[in-house]
Amino acid sequence: MVAPVPSRVEECRRLPHPRNVAIRTALVHSGELAPSVEACGFFDAIVTASKLLGL
């Protein structure tokens, strides 16, 4: 698994974007998710792939 904090936080901060656009983080996954990923607070949304596809 890729550690979301702090390297991913820094990557999101460096993304070029207009000043009036917000960067939001989301994780789409399939299968089980470690509780530490949910608890880290990095992702604004955590969605299963099946829910995203409407299955």
CHARMM internal coordinates of N, CA and C (Angstrom, degrees):
IC EDIT
DIST 1 N 1 CA 1.4491
DIST 1 CA 1 C 1.5188
ANGL 1 N 1 CA 1 C 109.49
DIST 1 C 2 N 1.3043
ANGL 1 CA 1 C 2 N 116.83
DIHE 1 N 1 CA 1 C 2 N 146.62
DIST 2 N 2 CA 1.4565
ANGL 1 C 2 N 2 CA 122.64
DIHE 1 CA 1 C 2 N 2 CA 177.80
DIST 2 CA 2 C 1.5204
ANGL 2 N 2 CA 2 C 108.37
DIHE 1 C 2 N 2 CA 2 C -89.39
DIST 2 C 3 N 1.3206
ANGL 2 CA 2 C 3 N 116.83
DIHE 2 N 2 CA 2 C 3 N 128.35
DIST 3 N 3 CA 1.4600
ANGL 2 C 3 N 3 CA 120.89
DIHE 2 CA 2 C 3 N 3 CA -179.70
DIST 3 CA 3 C 1.5224
ANGL 3 N 3 CA 3 C 110.59
DIHE 2 C 3 N 3 CA 3 C -72.21
DIST 3 C 4 N 1.3287
ANGL 3 CA 3 C 4 N 118.20
DIHE 3 N 3 CA 3 C 4 N 120.91
DIST 4 N 4 CA 1.4551
ANGL 3 C 4 N 4 CA 120.34
DIHE 3 CA 3 C 4 N 4 CA -176.44
DIST 4 CA 4 C 1.5287
ANGL 4 N 4 CA 4 C 114.18
DIHE 3 C 4 N 4 CA 4 C -74.04
DIST 4 C 5 N 1.2978
ANGL 4 CA 4 C 5 N 117.26
DIHE 4 N 4 CA 4 C 5 N -23.74
DIST 5 N 5 CA 1.4616
ANGL 4 C 5 N 5 CA 119.80
DIHE 4 CA 4 C 5 N 5 CA -174.91
DIST 5 CA 5 C 1.5158
ANGL 5 N 5 CA 5 C 108.44
DIHE 4 C 5 N 5 CA 5 C -124.58
DIST 5 C 6 N 1.3085
ANGL 5 CA 5 C 6 N 122.47
DIHE 5 N 5 CA 5 C 6 N 137.36
DIST 6 N 6 CA 1.4601
ANGL 5 C 6 N 6 CA 127.99
DIHE 5 CA 5 C 6 N 6 CA -2.02
DIST 6 CA 6 C 1.5220
ANGL 6 N 6 CA 6 C 113.73
DIHE 5 C 6 N 6 CA 6 C -94.92
DIST 6 C 7 N 1.3322
ANGL 6 CA 6 C 7 N 118.55
DIHE 6 N 6 CA 6 C 7 N -6.85
DIST 7 N 7 CA 1.4675
ANGL 6 C 7 N 7 CA 120.19
DIHE 6 CA 6 C 7 N 7 CA -174.76
DIST 7 CA 7 C 1.5235
ANGL 7 N 7 CA 7 C 112.59
DIHE 6 C 7 N 7 CA 7 C -61.76
DIST 7 C 8 N 1.3027
ANGL 7 CA 7 C 8 N 118.69
DIHE 7 N 7 CA 7 C 8 N -40.98
DIST 8 N 8 CA 1.4666
ANGL 7 C 8 N 8 CA 121.30
DIHE 7 CA 7 C 8 N 8 CA -179.35
DIST 8 CA 8 C 1.5278
ANGL 8 N 8 CA 8 C 111.36
DIHE 7 C 8 N 8 CA 8 C -70.84
DIST 8 C 9 N 1.3069
ANGL 8 CA 8 C 9 N 117.05
DIHE 8 N 8 CA 8 C 9 N -33.83
DIST 9 N 9 CA 1.4614
ANGL 8 C 9 N 9 CA 120.50
DIHE 8 CA 8 C 9 N 9 CA 176.92
DIST 9 CA 9 C 1.5226
ANGL 9 N 9 CA 9 C 109.36
DIHE 8 C 9 N 9 CA 9 C -61.13
DIST 9 C 10 N 1.3149
ANGL 9 CA 9 C 10 N 116.56
DIHE 9 N 9 CA 9 C 10 N -44.79
DIST 10 N 10 CA 1.4546
ANGL 9 C 10 N 10 CA 121.58
DIHE 9 CA 9 C 10 N 10 CA 179.44
DIST 10 CA 10 C 1.5236
ANGL 10 N 10 CA 10 C 111.02
DIHE 9 C 10 N 10 CA 10 C -64.52
DIST 10 C 11 N 1.3228
ANGL 10 CA 10 C 11 N 118.25
DIHE 10 N 10 CA 10 C 11 N -40.68
DIST 11 N 11 CA 1.4631
ANGL 10 C 11 N 11 CA 121.39
DIHE 10 CA 10 C 11 N 11 CA 177.78
DIST 11 CA 11 C 1.5246
ANGL 11 N 11 CA 11 C 110.96
DIHE 10 C 11 N 11 CA 11 C -61.40
DIST 11 C 12 N 1.3063
ANGL 11 CA 11 C 12 N 117.50
DIHE 11 N 11 CA 11 C 12 N -43.71
DIST 12 N 12 CA 1.4687
ANGL 11 C 12 N 12 CA 120.83
DIHE 11 CA 11 C 12 N 12 CA 179.41
DIST 12 CA 12 C 1.5221
ANGL 12 N 12 CA 12 C 110.64
DIHE 11 C 12 N 12 CA 12 C -64.87
DIST 12 C 13 N 1.3042
ANGL 12 CA 12 C 13 N 116.75
DIHE 12 N 12 CA 12 C 13 N -37.94
DIST 13 N 13 CA 1.4559
ANGL 12 C 13 N 13 CA 120.66
DIHE 12 CA 12 C 13 N 13 CA -179.50
DIST 13 CA 13 C 1.5257
ANGL 13 N 13 CA 13 C 111.25
DIHE 12 C 13 N 13 CA 13 C -65.15
DIST 13 C 14 N 1.3233
ANGL 13 CA 13 C 14 N 116.58
DIHE 13 N 13 CA 13 C 14 N -33.92
DIST 14 N 14 CA 1.4604
ANGL 13 C 14 N 14 CA 121.28
DIHE 13 CA 13 C 14 N 14 CA -177.44
DIST 14 CA 14 C 1.5266
ANGL 14 N 14 CA 14 C 114.63
DIHE 13 C 14 N 14 CA 14 C -83.68
DIST 14 C 15 N 1.3121
ANGL 14 CA 14 C 15 N 119.00
DIHE 14 N 14 CA 14 C 15 N -10.41
DIST 15 N 15 CA 1.4616
ANGL 14 C 15 N 15 CA 121.36
DIHE 14 CA 14 C 15 N 15 CA -179.79
DIST 15 CA 15 C 1.5228
ANGL 15 N 15 CA 15 C 110.50
DIHE 14 C 15 N 15 CA 15 C -60.36
DIST 15 C 16 N 1.3363
ANGL 15 CA 15 C 16 N 116.98
DIHE 15 N 15 CA 15 C 16 N 129.56
DIST 16 N 16 CA 1.4636
ANGL 15 C 16 N 16 CA 118.18
DIHE 15 CA 15 C 16 N 16 CA 177.20
DIST 16 CA 16 C 1.5309
ANGL 16 N 16 CA 16 C 110.17
DIHE 15 C 16 N 16 CA 16 C -72.01
DIST 16 C 17 N 1.3069
ANGL 16 CA 16 C 17 N 116.50
DIHE 16 N 16 CA 16 C 17 N 131.26
DIST 17 N 17 CA 1.4545
ANGL 16 C 17 N 17 CA 120.83
DIHE 16 CA 16 C 17 N 17 CA 178.33
DIST 17 CA 17 C 1.5232
ANGL 17 N 17 CA 17 C 109.41
DIHE 16 C 17 N 17 CA 17 C -159.14
DIST 17 C 18 N 1.3285
ANGL 17 CA 17 C 18 N 117.07
DIHE 17 N 17 CA 17 C 18 N 154.43
DIST 18 N 18 CA 1.4614
ANGL 17 C 18 N 18 CA 120.05
DIHE 17 CA 17 C 18 N 18 CA 177.18
DIST 18 CA 18 C 1.5326
ANGL 18 N 18 CA 18 C 110.46
DIHE 17 C 18 N 18 CA 18 C -61.40
DIST 18 C 19 N 1.2874
ANGL 18 CA 18 C 19 N 116.79
DIHE 18 N 18 CA 18 C 19 N 152.94
DIST 19 N 19 CA 1.4647
ANGL 18 C 19 N 19 CA 121.75
DIHE 18 CA 18 C 19 N 19 CA -177.12
DIST 19 CA 19 C 1.5269
ANGL 19 N 19 CA 19 C 112.61
DIHE 18 C 19 N 19 CA 19 C -62.60
DIST 19 C 20 N 1.3231
ANGL 19 CA 19 C 20 N 117.51
DIHE 19 N 19 CA 19 C 20 N -26.84
DIST 20 N 20 CA 1.4647
ANGL 19 C 20 N 20 CA 120.26
DIHE 19 CA 19 C 20 N 20 CA -177.76
DIST 20 CA 20 C 1.5258
ANGL 20 N 20 CA 20 C 113.13
DIHE 19 C 20 N 20 CA 20 C -93.40
DIST 20 C 21 N 1.3277
ANGL 20 CA 20 C 21 N 117.72
DIHE 20 N 20 CA 20 C 21 N 14.64
DIST 21 N 21 CA 1.4642
ANGL 20 C 21 N 21 CA 122.41
DIHE 20 CA 20 C 21 N 21 CA -179.87
DIST 21 CA 21 C 1.5313
ANGL 21 N 21 CA 21 C 108.91
DIHE 20 C 21 N 21 CA 21 C -116.64
DIST 21 C 22 N 1.3172
ANGL 21 CA 21 C 22 N 116.25
DIHE 21 N 21 CA 21 C 22 N 130.33
DIST 22 N 22 CA 1.4549
ANGL 21 C 22 N 22 CA 121.47
DIHE 21 CA 21 C 22 N 22 CA 178.91
DIST 22 CA 22 C 1.5268
ANGL 22 N 22 CA 22 C 109.98
DIHE 21 C 22 N 22 CA 22 C -93.65
DIST 22 C 23 N 1.3105
ANGL 22 CA 22 C 23 N 116.14
DIHE 22 N 22 CA 22 C 23 N 144.50
DIST 23 N 23 CA 1.4686
ANGL 22 C 23 N 23 CA 122.09
DIHE 22 CA 22 C 23 N 23 CA 173.84
DIST 23 CA 23 C 1.5240
ANGL 23 N 23 CA 23 C 107.34
DIHE 22 C 23 N 23 CA 23 C -97.89
DIST 23 C 24 N 1.3217
ANGL 23 CA 23 C 24 N 116.49
DIHE 23 N 23 CA 23 C 24 N 122.57
DIST 24 N 24 CA 1.4677
ANGL 23 C 24 N 24 CA 121.78
DIHE 23 CA 23 C 24 N 24 CA 178.42
DIST 24 CA 24 C 1.5171
ANGL 24 N 24 CA 24 C 108.37
DIHE 23 C 24 N 24 CA 24 C -117.51
DIST 24 C 25 N 1.3038
ANGL 24 CA 24 C 25 N 117.03
DIHE 24 N 24 CA 24 C 25 N 145.79
DIST 25 N 25 CA 1.4612
ANGL 24 C 25 N 25 CA 121.50
DIHE 24 CA 24 C 25 N 25 CA -177.69
DIST 25 CA 25 C 1.5233
ANGL 25 N 25 CA 25 C 110.20
DIHE 24 C 25 N 25 CA 25 C -107.82
DIST 25 C 26 N 1.3301
ANGL 25 CA 25 C 26 N 114.99
DIHE 25 N 25 CA 25 C 26 N 138.48
DIST 26 N 26 CA 1.4605
ANGL 25 C 26 N 26 CA 120.81
DIHE 25 CA 25 C 26 N 26 CA 177.94
DIST 26 CA 26 C 1.5202
ANGL 26 N 26 CA 26 C 108.79
DIHE 25 C 26 N 26 CA 26 C -140.41
DIST 26 C 27 N 1.3115
ANGL 26 CA 26 C 27 N 115.74
DIHE 26 N 26 CA 26 C 27 N 148.16
DIST 27 N 27 CA 1.4566
ANGL 26 C 27 N 27 CA 122.08
DIHE 26 CA 26 C 27 N 27 CA 177.50
DIST 27 CA 27 C 1.5178
ANGL 27 N 27 CA 27 C 108.08
DIHE 26 C 27 N 27 CA 27 C -121.89
DIST 27 C 28 N 1.3246
ANGL 27 CA 27 C 28 N 116.04
DIHE 27 N 27 CA 27 C 28 N 122.56
DIST 28 N 28 CA 1.4613
ANGL 27 C 28 N 28 CA 121.80
DIHE 27 CA 27 C 28 N 28 CA 174.22
DIST 28 CA 28 C 1.5146
ANGL 28 N 28 CA 28 C 106.11
DIHE 27 C 28 N 28 CA 28 C -107.47
DIST 28 C 29 N 1.3262
ANGL 28 CA 28 C 29 N 116.73
DIHE 28 N 28 CA 28 C 29 N 124.59
DIST 29 N 29 CA 1.4635
ANGL 28 C 29 N 29 CA 120.55
DIHE 28 CA 28 C 29 N 29 CA -175.78
DIST 29 CA 29 C 1.5196
ANGL 29 N 29 CA 29 C 110.66
DIHE 28 C 29 N 29 CA 29 C -136.76
DIST 29 C 30 N 1.3172
ANGL 29 CA 29 C 30 N 115.29
DIHE 29 N 29 CA 29 C 30 N 162.46
DIST 30 N 30 CA 1.4586
ANGL 29 C 30 N 30 CA 121.15
DIHE 29 CA 29 C 30 N 30 CA 172.05
DIST 30 CA 30 C 1.5184
ANGL 30 N 30 CA 30 C 107.10
DIHE 29 C 30 N 30 CA 30 C -127.97
DIST 30 C 31 N 1.2895
ANGL 30 CA 30 C 31 N 116.36
DIHE 30 N 30 CA 30 C 31 N 138.65
DIST 31 N 31 CA 1.4591
ANGL 30 C 31 N 31 CA 120.01
DIHE 30 CA 30 C 31 N 31 CA -179.02
DIST 31 CA 31 C 1.5189
ANGL 31 N 31 CA 31 C 111.54
DIHE 30 C 31 N 31 CA 31 C 93.14
DIST 31 C 32 N 1.3293
ANGL 31 CA 31 C 32 N 114.78
DIHE 31 N 31 CA 31 C 32 N -157.50
DIST 32 N 32 CA 1.4584
ANGL 31 C 32 N 32 CA 120.72
DIHE 31 CA 31 C 32 N 32 CA -177.31
DIST 32 CA 32 C 1.5199
ANGL 32 N 32 CA 32 C 111.13
DIHE 31 C 32 N 32 CA 32 C -82.06
DIST 32 C 33 N 1.3003
ANGL 32 CA 32 C 33 N 115.59
DIHE 32 N 32 CA 32 C 33 N 149.79
DIST 33 N 33 CA 1.4487
ANGL 32 C 33 N 33 CA 122.53
DIHE 32 CA 32 C 33 N 33 CA 179.72
DIST 33 CA 33 C 1.5229
ANGL 33 N 33 CA 33 C 108.03
DIHE 32 C 33 N 33 CA 33 C -122.90
DIST 33 C 34 N 1.3124
ANGL 33 CA 33 C 34 N 116.81
DIHE 33 N 33 CA 33 C 34 N 132.54
DIST 34 N 34 CA 1.4624
ANGL 33 C 34 N 34 CA 120.98
DIHE 33 CA 33 C 34 N 34 CA 179.55
DIST 34 CA 34 C 1.5291
ANGL 34 N 34 CA 34 C 109.71
DIHE 33 C 34 N 34 CA 34 C -63.51
DIST 34 C 35 N 1.3161
ANGL 34 CA 34 C 35 N 117.52
DIHE 34 N 34 CA 34 C 35 N 137.75
DIST 35 N 35 CA 1.4662
ANGL 34 C 35 N 35 CA 120.11
DIHE 34 CA 34 C 35 N 35 CA 178.91
DIST 35 CA 35 C 1.5314
ANGL 35 N 35 CA 35 C 113.10
DIHE 34 C 35 N 35 CA 35 C -57.26
DIST 35 C 36 N 1.3064
ANGL 35 CA 35 C 36 N 117.33
DIHE 35 N 35 CA 35 C 36 N -29.35
DIST 36 N 36 CA 1.4652
ANGL 35 C 36 N 36 CA 120.39
DIHE 35 CA 35 C 36 N 36 CA -179.73
DIST 36 CA 36 C 1.5278
ANGL 36 N 36 CA 36 C 111.94
DIHE 35 C 36 N 36 CA 36 C -65.71
DIST 36 C 37 N 1.3358
ANGL 36 CA 36 C 37 N 116.90
DIHE 36 N 36 CA 36 C 37 N -30.35
DIST 37 N 37 CA 1.4636
ANGL 36 C 37 N 37 CA 120.40
DIHE 36 CA 36 C 37 N 37 CA 178.35
DIST 37 CA 37 C 1.5286
ANGL 37 N 37 CA 37 C 109.69
DIHE 36 C 37 N 37 CA 37 C -68.03
DIST 37 C 38 N 1.3078
ANGL 37 CA 37 C 38 N 116.46
DIHE 37 N 37 CA 37 C 38 N -44.24
DIST 38 N 38 CA 1.4584
ANGL 37 C 38 N 38 CA 119.97
DIHE 37 CA 37 C 38 N 38 CA 178.62
DIST 38 CA 38 C 1.5255
ANGL 38 N 38 CA 38 C 111.48
DIHE 37 C 38 N 38 CA 38 C -66.56
DIST 38 C 39 N 1.3275
ANGL 38 CA 38 C 39 N 116.39
DIHE 38 N 38 CA 38 C 39 N -37.27
DIST 39 N 39 CA 1.4588
ANGL 38 C 39 N 39 CA 121.28
DIHE 38 CA 38 C 39 N 39 CA -175.65
DIST 39 CA 39 C 1.5263
ANGL 39 N 39 CA 39 C 113.59
DIHE 38 C 39 N 39 CA 39 C -78.61
DIST 39 C 40 N 1.3169
ANGL 39 CA 39 C 40 N 118.14
DIHE 39 N 39 CA 39 C 40 N -15.28
DIST 40 N 40 CA 1.4662
ANGL 39 C 40 N 40 CA 119.70
DIHE 39 CA 39 C 40 N 40 CA -175.10
DIST 40 CA 40 C 1.5151
ANGL 40 N 40 CA 40 C 112.97
DIHE 39 C 40 N 40 CA 40 C -66.42
DIST 40 C 41 N 1.3372
ANGL 40 CA 40 C 41 N 118.04
DIHE 40 N 40 CA 40 C 41 N -25.08
DIST 41 N 41 CA 1.4507
ANGL 40 C 41 N 41 CA 121.28
DIHE 40 CA 40 C 41 N 41 CA 177.51
DIST 41 CA 41 C 1.5225
ANGL 41 N 41 CA 41 C 114.81
DIHE 40 C 41 N 41 CA 41 C 78.82
DIST 41 C 42 N 1.3182
ANGL 41 CA 41 C 42 N 118.10
DIHE 41 N 41 CA 41 C 42 N 8.17
DIST 42 N 42 CA 1.4599
ANGL 41 C 42 N 42 CA 121.50
DIHE 41 CA 41 C 42 N 42 CA -178.38
DIST 42 CA 42 C 1.5168
ANGL 42 N 42 CA 42 C 112.39
DIHE 41 C 42 N 42 CA 42 C -76.19
DIST 42 C 43 N 1.3339
ANGL 42 CA 42 C 43 N 116.97
DIHE 42 N 42 CA 42 C 43 N -39.03
DIST 43 N 43 CA 1.4645
ANGL 42 C 43 N 43 CA 121.29
DIHE 42 CA 42 C 43 N 43 CA -173.51
DIST 43 CA 43 C 1.5205
ANGL 43 N 43 CA 43 C 111.56
DIHE 42 C 43 N 43 CA 43 C -89.09
DIST 43 C 44 N 1.3378
ANGL 43 CA 43 C 44 N 115.39
DIHE 43 N 43 CA 43 C 44 N 134.35
DIST 44 N 44 CA 1.4571
ANGL 43 C 44 N 44 CA 120.45
DIHE 43 CA 43 C 44 N 44 CA 174.97
DIST 44 CA 44 C 1.5204
ANGL 44 N 44 CA 44 C 110.83
DIHE 43 C 44 N 44 CA 44 C -74.70
DIST 44 C 45 N 1.3230
ANGL 44 CA 44 C 45 N 116.76
DIHE 44 N 44 CA 44 C 45 N -29.17
DIST 45 N 45 CA 1.4638
ANGL 44 C 45 N 45 CA 121.66
DIHE 44 CA 44 C 45 N 45 CA 178.88
DIST 45 CA 45 C 1.5202
ANGL 45 N 45 CA 45 C 109.26
DIHE 44 C 45 N 45 CA 45 C -144.36
DIST 45 C 46 N 1.3243
ANGL 45 CA 45 C 46 N 115.70
DIHE 45 N 45 CA 45 C 46 N 140.67
DIST 46 N 46 CA 1.4664
ANGL 45 C 46 N 46 CA 122.22
DIHE 45 CA 45 C 46 N 46 CA 174.51
DIST 46 CA 46 C 1.5246
ANGL 46 N 46 CA 46 C 106.25
DIHE 45 C 46 N 46 CA 46 C -126.68
DIST 46 C 47 N 1.3356
ANGL 46 CA 46 C 47 N 116.02
DIHE 46 N 46 CA 46 C 47 N 119.16
DIST 47 N 47 CA 1.4625
ANGL 46 C 47 N 47 CA 121.95
DIHE 46 CA 46 C 47 N 47 CA -172.92
DIST 47 CA 47 C 1.5187
ANGL 47 N 47 CA 47 C 109.20
DIHE 46 C 47 N 47 CA 47 C -131.42
DIST 47 C 48 N 1.3269
ANGL 47 CA 47 C 48 N 116.62
DIHE 47 N 47 CA 47 C 48 N 140.43
DIST 48 N 48 CA 1.4578
ANGL 47 C 48 N 48 CA 119.97
DIHE 47 CA 47 C 48 N 48 CA 173.81
DIST 48 CA 48 C 1.5306
ANGL 48 N 48 CA 48 C 108.43
DIHE 47 C 48 N 48 CA 48 C -78.09
DIST 48 C 49 N 1.3192
ANGL 48 CA 48 C 49 N 115.60
DIHE 48 N 48 CA 48 C 49 N 151.46
DIST 49 N 49 CA 1.4686
ANGL 48 C 49 N 49 CA 120.57
DIHE 48 CA 48 C 49 N 49 CA -179.24
DIST 49 CA 49 C 1.5319
ANGL 49 N 49 CA 49 C 110.37
DIHE 48 C 49 N 49 CA 49 C -62.18
DIST 49 C 50 N 1.3170
ANGL 49 CA 49 C 50 N 117.61
DIHE 49 N 49 CA 49 C 50 N -38.89
DIST 50 N 50 CA 1.4518
ANGL 49 C 50 N 50 CA 120.01
DIHE 49 CA 49 C 50 N 50 CA -179.31
DIST 50 CA 50 C 1.5369
ANGL 50 N 50 CA 50 C 111.66
DIHE 49 C 50 N 50 CA 50 C -65.36
DIST 50 C 51 N 1.3186
ANGL 50 CA 50 C 51 N 117.52
DIHE 50 N 50 CA 50 C 51 N -36.54
DIST 51 N 51 CA 1.4645
ANGL 50 C 51 N 51 CA 120.25
DIHE 50 CA 50 C 51 N 51 CA 177.39
DIST 51 CA 51 C 1.5290
ANGL 51 N 51 CA 51 C 110.19
DIHE 50 C 51 N 51 CA 51 C -68.85
DIST 51 C 52 N 1.3155
ANGL 51 CA 51 C 52 N 116.80
DIHE 51 N 51 CA 51 C 52 N -39.60
DIST 52 N 52 CA 1.4599
ANGL 51 C 52 N 52 CA 120.78
DIHE 51 CA 51 C 52 N 52 CA 178.23
DIST 52 CA 52 C 1.5303
ANGL 52 N 52 CA 52 C 111.39
DIHE 51 C 52 N 52 CA 52 C -61.80
DIST 52 C 53 N 1.3390
ANGL 52 CA 52 C 53 N 115.82
DIHE 52 N 52 CA 52 C 53 N -38.71
DIST 53 N 53 CA 1.4667
ANGL 52 C 53 N 53 CA 121.08
DIHE 52 CA 52 C 53 N 53 CA -179.44
DIST 53 CA 53 C 1.5241
ANGL 53 N 53 CA 53 C 112.88
DIHE 52 C 53 N 53 CA 53 C -84.76
DIST 53 C 54 N 1.3394
ANGL 53 CA 53 C 54 N 116.96
DIHE 53 N 53 CA 53 C 54 N -5.04
DIST 54 N 54 CA 1.4500
ANGL 53 C 54 N 54 CA 120.52
DIHE 53 CA 53 C 54 N 54 CA 179.12
DIST 54 CA 54 C 1.5103
ANGL 54 N 54 CA 54 C 113.43
DIHE 53 C 54 N 54 CA 54 C 75.71
DIST 54 C 55 N 1.3185
ANGL 54 CA 54 C 55 N 117.36
DIHE 54 N 54 CA 54 C 55 N 28.19
DIST 55 N 55 CA 1.4719
ANGL 54 C 55 N 55 CA 120.86
DIHE 54 CA 54 C 55 N 55 CA 179.92
DIST 55 CA 55 C 1.4956
ANGL 55 N 55 CA 55 C 111.74
DIHE 54 C 55 N 55 CA 55 C -93.53
END
COOR INIT
IC SEED 1 N 1 CA 1 C
IC BUILD
